[in-house]
Amino acid sequence: MTKATGTVALVGGDEWTEPCTTFDARLLELAGTDEVVVLPTAAAFEHPERAVERATAYFAGLGARVSGLAVLNRRDAETDASVSAVRVARFIYIADGSPLHLRSVLKSSAFYDAIVYAYGRGAVIAASGAGATVLGDPMVDPRGGAYTVGLGLVPGLAIFPYHGRAAEHLRERSVDLLARDAVLVGVDEQTALVRTADGPWDVMGVGGVTVYRKDAKPKTVKNGAQVDLGGVSSSR
C-alpha cells in the first residue's frame, strides 16, 4: 500500500452550488492551484458538457478556471493525452451522474491509475454523488442498496450520498448488509467529508455526515467537527 499525501473530499451531492463555496475554497487552497480538472464521466449520457459549463461558471466565482476532460468511455480512459493531463493535475473533481458507468470506465484503467498517481503526489481528489460512491470499497449499489466492488481509493469505507433525502428502505438495506469490517457514511447534500493525507476526517458544509457501523448506533456529525472512522484511510 502506497501512502497518499493528497486530499480526498467526498461530497454528498448538489455540487457547485453556493453553500459549497466554503469547502471548495478550502480545497483550492490545499491544492495550491487555480485550475480544476473536471471529469464529467458519470454524466456521459446526460450532456456531460453541461457539467463542465456549470463547474466553469461556479469556480470562476472562486477565482479559478476549469479544464474539462471528456473521458466518457473505456477507450477515452486509455488515451495518452487524457492520462498525461490528469497525472499532473493538482485538483481533480469527479462529477455526479451514473456510478455504474463511472466505475465501468475507470476501473483498472490507465486513467484511474493516473488519478491515483496524482493523489499520491499531493493532489486534491473531490467527488460528488456518484463520484463519491465509486471511490469507496465496498461500494453502495444504486440499484437496491446492497454492495458491490468500488474503486477503493478509500478502502473499508462505503459512501451513501444524498443521505438527507435518500429513500429510507435503501438506507436501511445498506445498513443491514454492511460488513463488520467496513464503515458506511451517509453524506448530506452540499456537504463534504474531507481528509488531508493522514489527518482527521472533517465535515464541511451545510449538512451532516452520519456514520454507520454493524450493530452500533448511528452517529451524525455536523459542519466543523471531526469524524472518527476507526482507522479508515485514504490511501492505496
DRENDO-305518 format. One record per atom (N, C-alpha, C): residue in three letters; x, y, z. Coordinates in steps of 0.05 Angstrom, whole numbers, padded with zeros to 5 digits, always signed. Layout:
// DRENDO-305518
alaXYZ...
This chain:
// DRENDO-305518
met+00017-00024+00000met+00000+00000+00000met+00018+00025+00000thr+00013+00043-00019thr+00028+00068-00021thr+00013+00090-00006lys+00026+00102+00013lys+00013+00123+00028lys+00009+00148+00011ala-00016+00159+00011ala-00021+00183-00004ala-00015+00208+00012thr-00008+00229-00002thr-00003+00254+00011thr-00024+00275+00003gly-00043+00267-00013gly-00063+00286-00023gly-00087+00288-00005thr-00108+00301-00016thr-00133+00306-00001thr-00155+00293-00016val-00174+00280-00002val-00198+00269-00014val-00222+00283-00002ala-00241+00291-00019ala-00265+00304-00010ala-00289+00289-00021leu-00305+00278-00004leu-00329+00262-00012leu-00353+00280-00008val-00366+00288-00030val-00388+00307-00029val-00414+00292-00032gly-00434+00299-00016gly-00459+00284-00016gly-00478+00291-00038gly-00470+00309-00056gly-00487+00316-00079gly-00493+00346-00079asp-00507+00355-00100asp-00512+00384-00104asp-00487+00400-00104glu-00467+00390-00118glu-00441+00404-00120glu-00444+00429-00136trp-00424+00447-00133trp-00422+00472-00148trp-00446+00490-00144thr-00455+00491-00119thr-00476+00509-00111thr-00465+00527-00089glu-00478+00550-00085glu-00467+00570-00066glu-00460+00559-00039pro-00476+00541-00026pro-00468+00532+00000pro-00442+00515+00000cys-00433+00507-00023cys-00408+00490-00025cys-00383+00507-00027thr-00387+00534-00029thr-00363+00551-00034thr-00343+00550-00011thr-00353+00547+00014thr-00335+00547+00036thr-00315+00524+00035phe-00324+00500+00029phe-00304+00478+00028phe-00290+00477+00002asp-00302+00486-00020asp-00287+00486-00046asp-00265+00507-00045ala-00269+00529-00032ala-00248+00549-00029ala-00225+00537-00014arg-00231+00522+00007arg-00211+00509+00023arg-00195+00488+00006leu-00210+00473-00011leu-00197+00453-00027leu-00178+00466-00048leu-00186+00489-00058leu-00168+00504-00076leu-00142+00512-00062glu-00145+00520-00037glu-00121+00528-00021glu-00103+00503-00017leu-00115+00481-00010leu-00099+00457-00006leu-00085+00447-00031ala-00099+00451-00054ala-00087+00443-00079ala-00065+00461-00088gly-00065+00486-00079gly-00045+00505-00087gly-00046+00512-00117thr-00071+00514-00128thr-00074+00519-00156thr-00100+00535-00161asp-00102+00547-00185asp-00127+00560-00192asp-00140+00546-00216glu-00131+00520-00220glu-00143+00505-00242glu-00155+00479-00231val-00180+00474-00239val-00194+00450-00231val-00199+00433-00256val-00190+00408-00255val-00196+00389-00277val-00221+00374-00270val-00242+00378-00286val-00268+00366-00281val-00272+00342-00299leu-00280+00320-00287leu-00286+00295-00302leu-00316+00291-00302pro-00329+00294-00326pro-00358+00290-00328pro-00365+00262-00335thr-00348+00243-00329thr-00351+00215-00338thr-00378+00204-00330ala-00386+00208-00305ala-00411+00196-00296ala-00436+00208-00310ala-00432+00231-00322ala-00455+00244-00336ala-00453+00240-00367ala-00439+00219-00375ala-00434+00214-00403ala-00460+00213-00420phe-00482+00204-00409phe-00507+00202-00423phe-00526+00224-00417glu-00516+00245-00403glu-00534+00267-00394glu-00521+00294-00400his-00512+00297-00425his-00499+00322-00433his-00476+00329-00415pro-00454+00314-00417pro-00431+00319-00399pro-00419+00347-00402glu-00423+00359-00426glu-00412+00386-00429glu-00426+00406-00411arg-00450+00400-00403arg-00465+00418-00385arg-00452+00418-00357ala-00443+00395-00349ala-00430+00393-00323ala-00405+00410-00323val-00389+00409-00344val-00365+00426-00346val-00373+00455-00346glu-00394+00462-00361glu-00403+00490-00362glu-00411+00500-00334arg-00426+00484-00319arg-00434+00491-00292arg-00410+00495-00274ala-00391+00477-00276ala-00367+00479-00260ala-00351+00504-00267thr-00350+00510-00292thr-00335+00534-00301thr-00346+00559-00290ala-00373+00562-00291ala-00386+00586-00280ala-00382+00587-00250tyr-00385+00565-00237tyr-00383+00564-00207tyr-00354+00571-00198phe-00334+00558-00209phe-00307+00563-00199phe-00296+00590-00207ala-00308+00602-00228ala-00300+00629-00235ala-00305+00648-00212gly-00327+00643-00198gly-00333+00659-00174gly-00314+00656-00151leu-00298+00634-00152leu-00277+00629-00132leu-00249+00636-00143gly-00249+00649-00166gly-00223+00657-00177gly-00208+00635-00190ala-00221+00613-00198ala-00208+00590-00210ala-00219+00585-00238arg-00204+00571-00254arg-00213+00563-00280arg-00216+00533-00282val-00232+00524-00301val-00238+00495-00303val-00228+00485-00330ser-00216+00461-00329ser-00210+00446-00353ser-00226+00420-00353gly-00242+00416-00372gly-00258+00391-00374gly-00243+00370-00389leu-00243+00345-00378leu-00231+00322-00392leu-00253+00303-00399ala-00259+00301-00425ala-00281+00285-00435ala-00274+00256-00436val-00269+00244-00413val-00264+00215-00412val-00291+00202-00407leu-00305+00194-00428leu-00333+00186-00427leu-00337+00156-00431asn-00316+00142-00440asn-00318+00113-00445asn-00291+00100-00440arg-00291+00074-00443arg-00266+00059-00436arg-00243+00067-00455arg-00250+00072-00480arg-00229+00080-00499arg-00216+00106-00491asp-00233+00125-00482asp-00222+00151-00473asp-00203+00147-00449ala-00209+00127-00432ala-00194+00123-00407ala-00167+00111-00412glu-00161+00104-00437glu-00135+00093-00444glu-00119+00111-00462thr-00129+00135-00468thr-00115+00153-00487thr-00092+00167-00472asp-00069+00169-00486asp-00045+00181-00474asp-00049+00210-00465ala-00064+00225-00481ala-00067+00253-00475ala-00083+00257-00449ser-00104+00242-00446ser-00120+00245-00421ser-00105+00235-00397val-00091+00213-00400val-00076+00202-00378val-00054+00222-00369ser-00040+00233-00389ser-00019+00252-00382ser-00029+00277-00369ala-00053+00287-00378ala-00065+00311-00366ala-00072+00307-00337val-00084+00284-00330val-00093+00280-00303val-00070+00274-00284arg-00049+00262-00294arg-00026+00256-00277arg-00013+00280-00264val-00014+00303-00278val-00001+00327-00268val-00021+00347-00256ala-00047+00339-00254ala-00067+00357-00243ala-00064+00360-00213arg-00071+00384-00203arg-00069+00389-00174arg-00096+00387-00161phe-00117+00391-00176phe-00145+00390-00165phe-00162+00376-00186ile-00171+00352-00179ile-00188+00335-00197ile-00215+00333-00184tyr-00236+00340-00200tyr-00263+00339-00189tyr-00280+00319-00207ile-00290+00298-00194ile-00306+00278-00208ile-00335+00285-00204ala-00349+00290-00226ala-00377+00300-00225ala-00396+00277-00219asp-00421+00284-00213asp-00443+00266-00207asp-00454+00254-00233gly-00471+00233-00230gly-00484+00220-00252gly-00489+00191-00247ser-00481+00174-00265ser-00485+00145-00261ser-00460+00132-00249pro-00463+00121-00224pro-00440+00109-00212pro-00430+00083-00226leu-00449+00068-00237leu-00441+00043-00251leu-00426+00049-00277his-00435+00070-00291his-00420+00077-00316his-00392+00087-00308leu-00391+00104-00288leu-00366+00115-00279leu-00347+00093-00272arg-00356+00074-00257arg-00339+00051-00249arg-00329+00035-00273ser-00348+00030-00292ser-00340+00014-00315ser-00319+00028-00332val-00319+00054-00333val-00299+00069-00348val-00272+00070-00334leu-00272+00074-00308leu-00248+00079-00293leu-00234+00054-00282lys-00249+00034-00275lys-00236+00011-00260lys-00214-00002-00277ser-00191-00005-00264ser-00168-00018-00276ser-00159-00005-00302ser-00164+00021-00305ser-00156+00036-00329ser-00130+00051-00324ala-00117+00059-00346ala-00093+00075-00344ala-00101+00103-00332phe-00124+00112-00339phe-00133+00138-00329phe-00137+00138-00299tyr-00149+00117-00288tyr-00153+00116-00259tyr-00126+00113-00245asp-00108+00097-00257asp-00081+00095-00245asp-00067+00123-00244ala-00073+00140-00264ala-00062+00167-00264ala-00074+00184-00243ile-00100+00180-00237ile-00113+00195-00215ile-00100+00187-00189val-00095+00161-00185val-00083+00152-00160val-00054+00163-00158tyr-00040+00164-00180tyr-00013+00175-00180tyr-00014+00205-00172ala-00032+00220-00183ala-00035+00249-00176ala-00041+00252-00147tyr-00059+00235-00137tyr-00067+00236-00109tyr-00043+00229-00091gly-00027+00210-00099gly-00004+00202-00083gly+00017+00223-00082arg+00017+00242-00101arg+00037+00263-00100arg+00026+00290-00091gly+00001+00289-00078gly-00009+00312-00064gly-00033+00326-00076ala-00045+00315-00097ala-00068+00328-00110ala-00093+00325-00092val-00112+00343-00097val-00138+00342-00085val-00156+00326-00104ile-00170+00305-00093ile-00189+00290-00108ile-00216+00295-00095ala-00234+00310-00109ala-00261+00314-00099ala-00280+00299-00116ala-00301+00288-00105ala-00320+00272-00119ala-00348+00276-00107ser-00368+00280-00124ser-00395+00285-00114ser-00414+00264-00122gly-00433+00257-00105gly-00454+00238-00112gly-00443+00212-00121ala-00448+00206-00147ala-00438+00181-00159ala-00408+00178-00156gly-00394+00201-00160gly-00365+00200-00158gly-00356+00192-00130ala-00368+00203-00110ala-00362+00196-00082ala-00367+00166-00077thr-00390+00157-00087thr-00398+00129-00083thr-00377+00110-00093val-00367+00115-00117val-00349+00097-00131val-00321+00097-00118leu-00313+00119-00105leu-00286+00119-00093leu-00283+00101-00069gly-00305+00092-00057gly-00304+00074-00035gly-00301+00045-00043asp-00297+00028-00024asp-00298-00001-00028asp-00301-00014-00001pro-00324-00026+00005pro-00345-00033-00014pro-00360-00008-00024met-00375-00012-00046met-00390+00010-00059met-00419+00004-00057val-00435+00023-00049val-00464+00020-00047val-00475+00018-00076asp-00489-00004-00081asp-00501-00008-00108asp-00527+00008-00110pro-00528+00027-00129pro-00552+00045-00131pro-00577+00030-00139arg-00575+00005-00148arg-00598-00009-00157arg-00614-00021-00135gly-00604-00020-00110gly-00620-00032-00089gly-00609-00029-00061gly-00585-00015-00058gly-00574-00010-00032gly-00556-00032-00021ala-00551-00053-00037ala-00532-00074-00029ala-00504-00064-00035tyr-00485-00082-00036tyr-00457-00074-00040tyr-00445-00088-00064thr-00427-00074-00077thr-00411-00084-00098thr-00383-00073-00096val-00366-00079-00115val-00338-00070-00114val-00335-00042-00124gly-00321-00025-00109gly-00315+00002-00117gly-00286+00005-00126leu-00278+00029-00130leu-00250+00034-00139leu-00230+00032-00116gly-00239+00037-00092gly-00222+00032-00069gly-00201+00053-00063leu-00205+00078-00073leu-00187+00099-00065leu-00188+00102-00034val-00212+00098-00023val-00216+00098+00006val-00225+00070+00014pro-00207+00052+00020pro-00214+00025+00026pro-00228+00023+00053gly-00247+00004+00055gly-00261+00000+00081gly-00283+00019+00086leu-00288+00038+00067leu-00309+00058+00071leu-00329+00057+00048ala-00354+00055+00055ala-00376+00057+00036ala-00389+00084+00039ile-00396+00097+00016ile-00407+00124+00017ile-00435+00124+00006phe-00453+00136+00021phe-00481+00138+00014phe-00487+00167+00010pro-00487+00177-00015pro-00492+00206-00020pro-00522+00213-00018tyr-00528+00238-00019tyr-00556+00248-00018tyr-00570+00236+00007his-00555+00233+00028his-00565+00220+00052his-00589+00234+00063gly-00590+00261+00060gly-00612+00276+00072gly-00639+00271+00059arg-00639+00261+00034arg-00664+00256+00021arg-00666+00228+00009ala-00649+00210+00019ala-00649+00182+00008ala-00674+00167+00017ala-00682+00148+00000ala-00705+00131+00007ala-00697+00114+00032glu-00715+00114+00051glu-00708+00101+00077glu-00703+00071+00073his-00717+00058+00055his-00714+00029+00052his-00686+00022+00040leu-00676+00040+00023leu-00649+00036+00012leu-00628+00040+00033arg-00631+00061+00049arg-00612+00066+00071arg-00612+00043+00091glu-00635+00033+00098glu-00637+00011+00117glu-00624-00014+00107arg-00627-00019+00081arg-00615-00043+00069arg-00585-00041+00069ser-00575-00017+00063ser-00546-00014+00063ser-00534-00018+00091val-00549-00009+00111val-00540-00012+00139val-00541-00041+00147asp-00563-00055+00139asp-00566-00084+00147asp-00545-00101+00134leu-00537-00095+00110leu-00518-00112+00095leu-00488-00104+00099leu-00484-00084+00115leu-00457-00074+00120leu-00439-00095+00133ala-00415-00099+00122ala-00396-00118+00134ala-00386-00108+00160arg-00378-00126+00178arg-00368-00117+00204arg-00342-00102+00203asp-00326-00106+00182asp-00300-00092+00180asp-00302-00067+00162ala-00326-00058+00156ala-00329-00035+00139ala-00345-00013+00154val-00343+00011+00144val-00358+00034+00155val-00374+00046+00132leu-00399+00053+00138leu-00416+00067+00119leu-00420+00096+00128val-00416+00115+00110val-00421+00143+00117val-00443+00153+00098gly-00463+00165+00110gly-00484+00178+00095gly-00477+00208+00095val-00473+00219+00071val-00464+00247+00068val-00487+00263+00056asp-00495+00284+00071asp-00517+00301+00061asp-00508+00318+00037glu-00528+00328+00023glu-00523+00345+00000glu-00509+00371+00010gln-00493+00382-00008gln-00478+00407-00003gln-00460+00404+00022thr-00451+00380+00026thr-00434+00374+00050thr-00411+00356+00040ala-00388+00360+00052ala-00364+00344+00045ala-00351+00331+00069leu-00342+00307+00065leu-00325+00293+00085leu-00297+00294+00073val-00279+00307+00087val-00253+00314+00076val-00230+00303+00094arg-00210+00292+00080arg-00186+00283+00095arg-00162+00291+00079thr-00143+00303+00093thr-00117+00311+00081thr-00095+00292+00091ala-00083+00277+00072ala-00061+00259+00079ala-00070+00241+00103asp-00054+00242+00124asp-00060+00225+00148asp-00075+00240+00169gly-00086+00263+00162gly-00101+00279+00182gly-00128+00267+00188pro-00144+00281+00205pro-00171+00271+00212pro-00191+00275+00189trp-00213+00262+00191trp-00235+00267+00172trp-00252+00290+00183asp-00256+00311+00167asp-00270+00335+00175asp-00296+00337+00159val-00317+00347+00173val-00343+00352+00160val-00344+00382+00153met-00351+00388+00128met-00353+00415+00119met-00379+00418+00103gly-00393+00440+00106gly-00417+00445+00090gly-00441+00449+00108val-00465+00449+00095val-00489+00457+00109val-00503+00433+00122gly-00496+00409+00115gly-00510+00386+00126gly-00492+00371+00146gly-00496+00345+00147gly-00481+00329+00165gly-00472+00303+00152val-00455+00288+00167val-00446+00262+00159val-00455+00242+00181thr-00469+00221+00173thr-00478+00201+00192thr-00461+00175+00188val-00449+00166+00210val-00431+00143+00209val-00447+00118+00219tyr-00446+00097+00203tyr-00459+00072+00209tyr-00438+00050+00212arg-00440+00034+00233arg-00424+00010+00237arg-00443-00013+00244lys-00435-00037+00238lys-00451-00060+00243lys-00458-00062+00273asp-00484-00064+00279asp-00493-00068+00307asp-00485-00045+00325ala-00483-00021+00314ala-00477+00003+00331ala-00497+00025+00325lys-00500+00042+00343lys-00519+00065+00340lys-00506+00085+00320pro-00522+00095+00300pro-00511+00115+00282pro-00503+00140+00296lys-00483+00154+00286lys-00474+00179+00297lys-00473+00200+00275thr-00486+00223+00280thr-00485+00245+00260thr-00467+00267+00269val-00450+00276+00251val-00431+00297+00257val-00436+00320+00238lys-00435+00345+00249lys-00442+00369+00233lys-00417+00384+00225asn-00422+00406+00210asn-00400+00423+00200asn-00381+00432+00222gly-00355+00430+00215gly-00335+00439+00234gly-00325+00418+00253ala-00337+00395+00253ala-00329+00374+00272ala-00313+00352+00257gln-00300+00336+00272gln-00285+00314+00260gln-00300+00287+00264val-00294+00269+00246val-00308+00243+00247val-00287+00221+00253asp-00293+00204+00272asp-00276+00181+00278asp-00285+00157+00261leu-00269+00150+00241leu-00276+00127+00224leu-00260+00102+00231gly-00248+00103+00254gly-00235+00078+00264gly-00213+00066+00247gly-00196+00084+00236gly-00173+00073+00221gly-00177+00073+00191val-00201+00079+00182val-00205+00080+00153val-00186+00101+00141ser-00171+00094+00121ser-00151+00112+00110ser-00157+00119+00081ser-00146+00141+00072ser-00149+00149+00044ser-00123+00144+00030ser-00116+00119+00026ser-00092+00112+00013ser-00095+00085-00002arg-00075+00079-00017arg-00078+00055-00034arg-00054+00036-00030
